Amino acid sequence: MSSTNKSPMEEQLQPLLVHLLELRTRLVRAALVFIVGFLICFAFSRNLYDFAVAPLAHVLPGQKLVTIGIASPFLVQVKLAAMAALLVTLPHTLYQAWAFIAPGLYAHEKRLVLPLVVSSTLLFLAGMAFAYYFVFGVVFKFIASVVPASMQWLPDSAQYLDFILGMFLAFGTTFEVPVLVVVLVRMGFVTVAKLREWRPYVIVGAFVVAAVVTPPDVLSQCLLAVPLWLLFEVGCIVAAWTTRPKAEQASESNTESKADHSPEVDQ
């Protein structure tokens, strides 16, 4: 008879290998779905380009963006298709991440993680929508209004794409502030009362951040700093509403820990 005994090292490596194989499977699934989404989005890349430049085209009617680079027409459409595919396939990617980490979480952690994932995704998309439908129009109108009569403004398509992608990232990240505030309070790093005491510093910090990540004009900075401050206030309100006393959380955690580690009784 062959021996089935395993060394302690093999017993420790086996669970790790199982997790690594599952992680690889999740990553491959997410990558395949992204590739399919990219191919579909690239088929509509011209429509995506027209949609992306619409805020600037509305300010400059009858004028087209120039393209200087040899491969710029192709690369611009590739970037747009990749960004659109990333947004479209984001729910599937987040689901794969959730399916991988969920078995190792307690019940109260699962109840917290899933709403945070959903809310952070929706808030990021809301930040992008706010930038596209409101900020871009205001900023482009302001820039067009300060162009001298002796100057011809010819925006480059590649630079325009880099600009809007940077603004999307800035506003999408800014709209994650309520989630960050709730997480910090729920994990016990800070209290709602302490955050409210820091309000003046948060307002100053919001304008500093806006000055760094937005174009060098006061209007763009205000359009980012004011929502950042308001979202901080929303995060404080939600954190105060959802946070429970620490004793209650500790009691629930201890109950779940005992339930998970209790020995099975033979029938």
HUWOPE-V408485 format. One record per residue. N is the residue number from 1. SS is DSSP state (h for helix, s for strand, l for the rest). Layout:
n->(N;N)
ss->(SS;SS)
//
This chain:
n->(1;2;3;4;5;6;7;8;9;10;11;12;13;14;15;16;17;18;19;20;21;22;23;24;25;26;27;28;29;30;31;32;33;34;35;36;37;38;39;40;41;42;43;44;45;46;47;48;49;50;51;52;53;54;55;56;57;58;59;60;61;62;63;64;65;66;67;68;69;70;71;72;73;74;75;76;77;78;79;80;81;82;83;84;85;86;87;88;89;90;91;92;93;94;95;96;97;98;99;100;101;102;103;104;105;106;107;108;109;110;111;112;113;114;115;116;117;118;119;120;121;122;123;124;125;126;127;128;129;130;131;132;133;134;135;136;137;138;139;140;141;142;143;144;145;146;147;148;149;150;151;152;153;154;155;156;157;158;159;160;161;162;163;164;165;166;167;168;169;170;171;172;173;174;175;176;177;178;179;180;181;182;183;184;185;186;187;188;189;190;191;192;193;194;195;196;197;198;199;200;201;202;203;204;205;206;207;208;209;210;211;212;213;214;215;216;217;218;219;220;221;222;223;224;225;226;227;228;229;230;231;232;233;234;235;236;237;238;239;240;241;242;243;244;245;246;247;248;249;250;251;252;253;254;255;256;257;258;259;260;261;262;263;264;265;266;267)
ss->(l;l;l;l;l;l;l;h;h;h;h;h;h;h;h;h;h;h;h;h;h;h;h;h;h;h;h;h;h;h;h;h;h;h;h;h;h;h;h;h;h;h;h;l;h;h;h;h;h;h;h;h;h;h;h;h;h;h;h;l;l;l;l;l;l;s;l;l;l;l;l;h;h;h;h;h;h;h;h;h;h;h;h;h;h;h;h;h;l;h;h;h;h;h;h;h;h;h;h;h;h;h;h;h;l;l;h;h;h;h;h;h;h;h;h;h;h;h;h;h;h;h;h;h;h;h;h;h;h;h;h;h;h;h;h;h;h;h;h;h;h;h;h;h;h;l;l;l;l;l;l;l;l;l;l;s;h;h;h;h;h;h;h;h;h;h;h;h;h;h;h;h;h;h;l;l;h;h;h;h;h;h;h;h;h;h;l;l;l;l;l;h;h;h;h;h;h;l;h;h;h;h;h;h;h;h;h;h;h;h;h;h;h;l;l;l;l;h;h;h;h;h;h;h;h;h;h;h;h;h;h;h;h;h;h;h;h;h;h;h;h;h;l;l;l;h;h;h;h;h;h;h;h;h;h;h;h;h;h;h;h;l;l;l;l;l;l)
//
